[in-house]
C-alpha cells in the first residue's frame, strides 16, 4: 500500500485521500491487486469513521475484503457495536453480515451476538433475516454463542426475531457436540434464558424440542442433574418439568409412556373433558417431528378421500345420455335431461350437490395446502409441488365435468376461485372456526 494512503487512513485525512486519487485514479484498484492491507481496516482501527464512510462510498468492494486475521470491516463494526457503520455497510450489501471470514467461520452477526450488541442484531436482521440461520465451524448458531457468553438481552431479542420470522427451528439446531441452545442454557444454569425459551408466548406451538439428546445421550434435564447441588437448581427443574422435560433414558426406554405422568389405567377414570385435555398437543411433551408426521398423514388422507369423492360423488354418476321427449310431458316431469358422467345428485338436487361441492372442495384445497407447508424444504420439493398442482387441476376438471348445467357455475366458483383463496382466508377466520368447533364440542359434552 502507498505509504501516503496508509498515513491518510491512520490520521483520517480525507483531503489527503482526495489528493492521492487525483494523482492516481486507479489507486484503489492497485491496492486490491497488490496489497493485503485495506485502508478501511486501518481507518476504523484508528477511529476515523468519517474516513471509513468516505472510502465505503468510493470503493464499496473494500467492505467485502478481510484482513490477515479474517476480519472484515463488518466484523469489526459488529464486534464494537458501531451501529452507524453497520447501517452504512448494510446499505452497500445486506449479505455482508453473513461473511464468514474468520478461521472458525464466525460471521459479523455472530460477533454481534457474542458481544450482546442488540441494536446491531436488530439492524442486521431487519436487512437480512437469513443470517440468523448461519452456523460457525463448530455448528454454533448466534443463539449458542449468546448463551455461552451470557448475553441474556441478546437472547431475548433473538427469541423475538425467530418468532417474527417463523424460524423457530433454529432453536433445535445442534452444535458439533449435539447440544441445543437449551442444553447450554441448562448446563450454565441460566434461568432467565431458560424461561425465555420455554415460557415465551410466541413459542407455544411446540417447535422447541425440550427432550433432544446430545452426542453423550444427555437431555437438557440430564445436564442440570450433572451438578444438582447448586443454588437455583430447584427453580430450573420446575421450569423444565413444566415444559415436559425428561431424562434421555426415560425418553428412549418408553417414548409413549413419557407423554404424560398418568398411566394407561388412570386414563380410564378421566372425565370426558379431562380426556380431551389429556390427548391435546402439549408443548415439550409432544415431539414437533411426530406432530408434523401426524398432520401430514391426516392431510394426505383428507386429500385422498375428497379426491375420490369427486370421482365418485354421492348417488353415483349417470352411465347414459338422456334427453326427455318434449312432446311427452309425463317423461319430462319424471326425469330431466342428463349426460353420461353427470352426477345423479346434481340432476335431482342442485342445492344439495352445490353444498357438497363447496365443502368437499374446501377440504381438498386446505389439505393440499397443509401438505405443501409440511413438506417445505424437503428433498424433491419442486417435483412434489408439480404433483399437487396436477392433482388440483385434475380435481377441478372432474368436479366441473360431473356437474349438470344448472349448477356448473356454482361448482366452478367453489372449485376454482373459492379453493384458491381458502388457505389465505383460513388464517383470518382461524379464531372464528376455533370458536365454532369449541362451541360444538362443548354442546356434545353436555349431551353426553
DOLUMDREN-827915 format. One record per residue (C-alpha): residue in three letters; x, y, z. Coordinates in steps of 0.1 Angstrom, whole numbers, padded with zeros to 4 digits, always signed. Example, Ala and Ser with C-alpha at 12.3 -4.5 7.8 and 13.67 -1.06 7.14 Angstrom:
<nodes>
Ala+0123-0045+0078;Ser+0137-0011+0071;
</nodes>
This chain:
<nodes>
Unk+0000+0000+0000;Unk+0012+0035-0008;Unk+0026+0049+0025;Unk+0008+0082+0019;Unk-0026+0064+0017;Unk-0016+0045+0049;Unk-0009+0077+0067;Unk-0041+0093+0054;Unk-0061+0063+0067;Unk-0043+0063+0100;Unk-0049+0101+0105;Unk-0083+0102+0089;Unk-0072+0129+0064;Unk-0099+0130+0038;Unk-0083+0159+0019;Unk-0051+0138+0015;Unk-0072+0109+0002;Unk-0088+0131-0025;Unk-0053+0144-0035;Unk-0040+0109-0039;Unk-0070+0099-0060;Unk-0065+0129-0082;Unk-0029+0119-0087;Unk-0038+0082-0094;Unk-0074+0074-0102;Unk-0066+0037-0101;Unk-0051+0038-0066;Unk-0079+0017-0050;Unk-0077-0009-0078;Unk-0040-0012-0074;Unk-0044-0018-0037;Unk-0069-0046-0043;Unk-0045-0063-0067;Unk-0011-0059-0050;Unk-0017-0054-0013;Unk-0034-0074+0015;Unk-0038-0042+0035;Unk-0071-0022+0034;Unk-0075+0015+0042;Unk-0109+0007+0057;Unk-0094-0015+0084;Unk-0067+0009+0092;Unk-0090+0039+0095;Unk-0116+0020+0115;Unk-0090+0007+0140;Unk-0078+0043+0144;Unk-0113+0055+0150;Unk-0117+0077+0119;Unk-0152+0068+0110;Unk-0158+0097+0085;Unk-0128+0085+0066;Unk-0143+0050+0067;Unk-0177+0062+0053;Unk-0159+0081+0025;Unk-0139+0050+0014;Unk-0171+0029+0015;Unk-0188+0053-0009;Unk-0157+0055-0032;Unk-0149+0018-0032;Unk-0178-0004-0018;Unk-0159-0036-0027;Unk-0134-0029+0001;Unk-0162-0038+0025;Unk-0160-0075+0014;Unk-0123-0078+0020;Unk-0109-0093+0051;Unk-0076-0087+0069;Unk-0049-0112+0077;Unk-0069-0124+0107;Unk-0100-0129+0086;Unk-0119-0099+0099;Unk-0139-0076+0075;Unk-0150-0041+0084;Unk-0185-0055+0092;Unk-0168-0079+0117;Unk-0151-0050+0134;Unk-0182-0028+0135;Unk-0204-0056+0148;Unk-0179-0065+0175;Unk-0175-0030+0188;Unk-0212-0022+0183;Unk-0208+0007+0159;Unk-0243+0010+0146;Unk-0237+0038+0122;Unk-0210+0019+0102;Unk-0231-0013+0103;Unk-0260+0006+0088;Unk-0238+0020+0060;Unk-0225-0014+0052;Unk-0260-0029+0052;Unk-0269-0004+0026;Unk-0240-0014+0004;Unk-0248-0052+0007;Unk-0271-0068+0033;Unk-0253-0101+0029;Unk-0221-0086+0045;Unk-0235-0096+0078;Unk-0231-0133+0067;Unk-0195-0130+0056;Unk-0176-0160+0070;Unk-0140-0146+0071;Unk-0125-0158+0103;Unk-0108-0192+0108;Unk-0138-0205+0128;Unk-0162-0192+0102;Unk-0179-0167+0125;Unk-0199-0141+0108;Unk-0204-0104+0118;Unk-0238-0114+0131;Unk-0222-0140+0154;Unk-0199-0113+0168;Unk-0229-0091+0175;Unk-0245-0119+0194;Unk-0212-0127+0213;Unk-0209-0091+0225;Unk-0246-0086+0230;Unk-0249-0057+0206;Unk-0287-0056+0205;Unk-0290-0026+0181;Unk-0267-0043+0157;Unk-0286-0075+0158;Unk-0318-0057+0151;Unk-0302-0038+0122;Unk-0288-0069+0106;Unk-0320-0090+0109;Unk-0341-0061+0095;Unk-0320-0062+0064;Unk-0310-0099+0061;Unk-0332-0124+0080;Unk-0313-0154+0068;Unk-0282-0145+0089;Unk-0300-0159+0120;Unk-0295-0194+0105;Unk-0258-0192+0099;Unk-0235-0215+0119;Unk-0198-0215+0128;Unk-0172-0242+0121;Unk-0184-0258+0154;Unk-0220-0257+0141;Unk-0230-0230+0166;Unk-0257-0205+0158;Unk-0259-0170+0172;Unk-0281-0184+0199;Unk-0254-0208+0211;Unk-0228-0180+0211;Unk-0251-0156+0230;Unk-0259-0182+0257;Unk-0222-0192+0260;Unk-0213-0155+0266;Unk-0243-0150+0290;Unk-0258-0122+0268;Unk-0294-0126+0281;Unk-0307-0094+0264;Unk-0293-0106+0230;Unk-0311-0140+0235;Unk-0343-0122+0243;Unk-0340-0102+0211;Unk-0332-0133+0191;Unk-0362-0151+0205;Unk-0384-0122+0194;Unk-0370-0123+0159;Unk-0373-0160+0153;Unk-0409-0157+0163;Unk-0415-0128+0139;Unk-0396-0146+0111;Unk-0412-0180+0117;Unk-0378-0196+0121;Unk-0383-0214+0154;Unk-0364-0245+0141;Unk-0332-0225+0147;Unk-0337-0233+0184;Unk-0333-0270+0177;Unk-0300-0267+0158;Unk-0273-0287+0174;Unk-0236-0279+0176;Unk-0208-0304+0170;Unk-0213-0319+0204;Unk-0251-0323+0197;Unk-0260-0295+0222;Unk-0290-0273+0215;Unk-0294-0238+0230;Unk-0315-0254+0258;Unk-0286-0278+0266;Unk-0262-0249+0270;Unk-0286-0227+0290;Unk-0293-0255+0314;Unk-0257-0265+0318;Unk-0248-0229+0326;Unk-0278-0226+0349;Unk-0291-0196+0331;Unk-0326-0194+0345;Unk-0336-0163+0326;Unk-0326-0178+0293;Unk-0345-0210+0300;Unk-0376-0190+0309;Unk-0373-0171+0276;Unk-0370-0203+0256;Unk-0398-0222+0274;Unk-0423-0196+0286;Unk-0424-0172+0257;Unk-0459-0170+0243;Unk-0446-0169+0208;Unk-0432-0204+0212;Unk-0463-0221+0223;Unk-0466-0241+0190;Unk-0443-0268+0204;Unk-0415-0262+0179;Unk-0388-0264+0207;Unk-0377-0300+0213;Unk-0371-0300+0251;Unk-0360-0336+0251;Unk-0334-0335+0224;Unk-0303-0356+0233;Unk-0267-0346+0225;Unk-0238-0369+0214;Unk-0234-0380+0250;Unk-0271-0390+0251;Unk-0279-0363+0276;Unk-0311-0343+0275;Unk-0313-0307+0290;Unk-0326-0322+0322;Unk-0297-0345+0324;Unk-0273-0315+0320;Unk-0290-0299+0350;Unk-0287-0331+0371;Unk-0250-0335+0365;Unk-0243-0308+0391;Unk-0276-0309+0412;Unk-0264-0291+0443;Unk-0261-0255+0431;Unk-0284-0228+0442;Unk-0314-0221+0419;Unk-0315-0257+0405;Unk-0349-0264+0420;Unk-0365-0234+0402;Unk-0349-0245+0369;Unk-0360-0281+0375;Unk-0396-0268+0379;Unk-0394-0248+0347;Unk-0381-0278+0327;Unk-0406-0302+0342;Unk-0434-0279+0335;Unk-0424-0279+0298;Unk-0423-0317+0297;Unk-0386-0322+0300;Unk-0374-0358+0307;Unk-0341-0376+0312;Unk-0328-0391+0280;Unk-0330-0427+0294;Unk-0367-0422+0301;Unk-0374-0408+0266;Unk-0355-0437+0250;Unk-0369-0465+0271;Unk-0406-0456+0269;Unk-0414-0428+0245;Unk-0451-0434+0246;Unk-0452-0436+0284;Unk-0433-0404+0287;Unk-0461-0384+0271;Unk-0477-0378+0304;Unk-0473-0388+0341;Unk-0506-0406+0341;Unk-0506-0444+0335;Unk-0530-0460+0310;Unk-0552-0473+0338;Unk-0556-0438+0352;Unk-0569-0425+0319;Unk-0599-0449+0322;Unk-0612-0429+0351;Unk-0609-0395+0335;Unk-0640-0374+0328;Unk-0648-0366+0292;Unk-0634-0330+0294;Unk-0602-0343+0311;Unk-0598-0369+0285;Unk-0599-0343+0258;Unk-0573-0323+0276;Unk-0551-0354+0280;Unk-0549-0360+0243;Unk-0544-0324+0233;Unk-0510-0314+0218;Unk-0487-0301+0245;Unk-0455-0281+0240;Unk-0425-0300+0252;Unk-0443-0333+0258;Unk-0450-0340+0221;Unk-0422-0340+0196;Unk-0426-0314+0167;Unk-0414-0340+0142;Unk-0441-0365+0154;Unk-0467-0338+0153;Unk-0457-0329+0117;Unk-0458-0365+0107;Unk-0492-0370+0121;Unk-0505-0338+0104;Unk-0490-0350+0071;Unk-0508-0383+0074;Unk-0541-0367+0082;Unk-0537-0341+0054;Unk-0529-0369+0029;Unk-0559-0390+0039;Unk-0582-0359+0036;Unk-0568-0352+0002;Unk-0573-0388-0010;Unk-0608-0390+0004;Unk-0620-0357-0011;Unk-0604-0365-0044;Unk-0621-0399-0045;Unk-0654-0384-0037;Unk-0650-0360-0067;Unk-0646-0390-0090;Unk-0675-0409-0074;Unk-0699-0384-0059;Unk-0728-0394-0036;Unk-0755-0412-0056;Unk-0730-0421-0084;Unk-0730-0408-0119;Unk-0752-0413-0150;Unk-0740-0440-0173;Unk-0761-0429-0203;Unk-0773-0398-0221;Unk-0810-0390-0217;Unk-0830-0363-0234;Unk-0867-0362-0224;Unk-0893-0361-0252;Unk-0907-0326-0252;Unk-0940-0339-0265;Unk-0942-0364-0236;Unk-0949-0342-0206;Unk-0950-0373-0183;Unk-0914-0384-0190;Unk-0901-0348-0189;Unk-0916-0344-0154;Unk-0902-0376-0140;Unk-0867-0372-0152;Unk-0848-0342-0166;Unk-0820-0342-0192;Unk-0787-0358-0182;Unk-0755-0368-0199;Unk-0732-0397-0192;Unk-0707-0387-0164;Unk-0731-0362-0148;Unk-0738-0365-0111;Unk-0771-0381-0103;Unk-0774-0360-0071;Unk-0767-0329-0092;Unk-0796-0335-0116;Unk-0821-0344-0088;Unk-0810-0320-0061;Unk-0790-0290-0073;Unk-0788-0273-0039;Unk-0775-0304-0021;Unk-0749-0310-0048;Unk-0737-0274-0046;Unk-0733-0276-0008;Unk-0714-0309-0013;Unk-0692-0294-0040;Unk-0683-0264-0019;Unk-0673-0281+0013;Unk-0656-0310-0005;Unk-0635-0285-0025;Unk-0626-0266+0007;Unk-0614-0298+0023;Unk-0594-0308-0007;Unk-0576-0274-0012;Unk-0568-0270+0025;Unk-0554-0305+0027;Unk-0531-0298-0003;Unk-0521-0265+0013;Unk-0512-0284+0046;Unk-0491-0309+0026;Unk-0473-0280+0009;Unk-0465-0263+0042;Unk-0454-0295+0060;Unk-0431-0306+0032;Unk-0414-0273+0027;Unk-0376-0276+0021;Unk-0380-0314+0017;Unk-0359-0332-0010;Unk-0377-0331-0044;Unk-0399-0303-0031;Unk-0404-0289-0066;Unk-0414-0323-0080;Unk-0439-0328-0052;Unk-0453-0294-0059;Unk-0459-0303-0095;Unk-0477-0334-0084;Unk-0500-0315-0061;Unk-0507-0289-0088;Unk-0516-0316-0113;Unk-0540-0331-0086;Unk-0555-0297-0081;Unk-0563-0292-0118;Unk-0575-0329-0122;Unk-0599-0324-0092;Unk-0612-0292-0107;Unk-0617-0308-0141;Unk-0635-0338-0125;Unk-0658-0316-0104;Unk-0667-0293-0133;Unk-0675-0322-0157;Unk-0697-0341-0133;Unk-0718-0310-0127;Unk-0751-0305-0145;Unk-0756-0273-0165;Unk-0778-0256-0139;Unk-0752-0259-0111;Unk-0720-0258-0131;Unk-0714-0221-0125;Unk-0716-0226-0087;Unk-0692-0255-0089;Unk-0667-0235-0110;Unk-0668-0207-0084;Unk-0664-0231-0055;Unk-0636-0253-0070;Unk-0615-0228-0089;Unk-0619-0195-0071;Unk-0630-0203-0035;Unk-0605-0232-0031;Unk-0576-0209-0043;Unk-0582-0183-0016;Unk-0593-0207+0012;Unk-0558-0212+0026;Unk-0554-0174+0028;Unk-0589-0170+0044;Unk-0582-0197+0069;Unk-0556-0175+0086;Unk-0581-0148+0091;Unk-0610-0170+0101;Unk-0590-0193+0124;Unk-0603-0177+0156;Unk-0639-0179+0143;Unk-0636-0215+0132;Unk-0619-0224+0165;Unk-0648-0209+0184;Unk-0674-0228+0164;Unk-0655-0261+0169;Unk-0651-0254+0207;Unk-0688-0245+0210;Unk-0699-0277+0191;Unk-0676-0299+0212;Unk-0689-0283+0244;Unk-0725-0290+0234;Unk-0717-0326+0226;Unk-0701-0330+0260;Unk-0732-0316+0277;Unk-0754-0341+0258;Unk-0731-0370+0268;
</nodes>
